[in-house]
Amino acid sequence: MTRFKATSNGPIPFTEEEELERDKEEAEWLAQSSIRAAIDVRKKREQLLSESDWMVSRYMETGVKLSDEWGAYRQSLRDIPQQPGFPENIIWPVPPS
């Protein structure tokens, strides 16, 4: 399919060189989709860890041991990059109630 570029004189078809360059750019974009997905997953994981930091602080301040459920939840978040489906298929842990 022919691509066009916008100009002040209206749309003009890409040259063969422009088509090849655009194909190369699209291939590079697709090749890095997994990298972008991994970055997004890590951002979400860091946000979830940050949102549960209050539990760690609370337990540290009171001297009471962090519950096993909260410890397991936070460890599951840290282990997300080791999941077999990472970064496309993530099983997100559910925080304790």
N, C-alpha and C positions, 0 to 999 in steps of 0.2 A: 504494500500500500504506500503510495507516495505521500510524503509529508510536505507541509507548506510552512513557510515563514511569513510573518506579517511584515509588510513594508508600507511606506507612505503611498506606494502605487498599487496597493492591494496584495493579496497572497501570491507568493512566488514559490514554485516547487523547489525542494532541496536539490542541490547538486549531488552527484554520486559521492563525492568526498564528504559532504555534510551528512548524507545518509549513513555512511560508515562511521563517522564521528558520533552521531547520535546513537547508533547501535552500540558502540563501545561504551558510551555514557550509561545507557540503560542496562547493559550487562554488568557494569561495575556497581550500579545502584542495587540490582538484584543480588549480586554476590555478597553485598554487605547487609542484606536484610536481616540475617541471623545476628550480626553484630548489633544492629539497632534494636532488635528484639531483646537481646541480652541486657543492653543498657537500660531499657524500659523496665524489665523485670527486676533488675537490681535496684532501680530507683524506688519501685513499689515496695520491695523487700525492706529497704532502708527506712522508708516511711513507716511501715508496720513495726519494725524494731523500735523506731523512735517513739511511736505511739504507745509502746509497752514499756518504755524506760521508766515510767512512773512507778511501775510495780517493783522494779529492781531498787529504785531509790527508796521506796517505802519500806521495803524489807531491810535495806541497809541501815536506814535511820532507826528502825525499831529493834534491830538486832535479831529479828525473826528470819528463819530460813525461807528463801523463795520456794513457793509450792512446786512440787514436781510437775504439775500441769503447766505452770507458767515457764518453768525451765525447759520442758519438752517443746512447748510452743516456740519459744525463742530459738532453740537449737534447730527446730524444723525450718524456721525462716533462714537461719544461717546456712543450712544444708541445701537450699533450693538450687544453687548452681550445680550440685552433684546429681540432681534428679535426671533420670534417663531421657526425659522429653525436653530438657532445658535447651533453648529458651522458648520454644514454641508451645509446648504442652506442660503447663505447670499445675501441680496439685498444691493449692494454697492451704496451709494449715488454718484451722479455726481457733481463734483465741478462746481461752477458758472463760466460763461465765462467772 
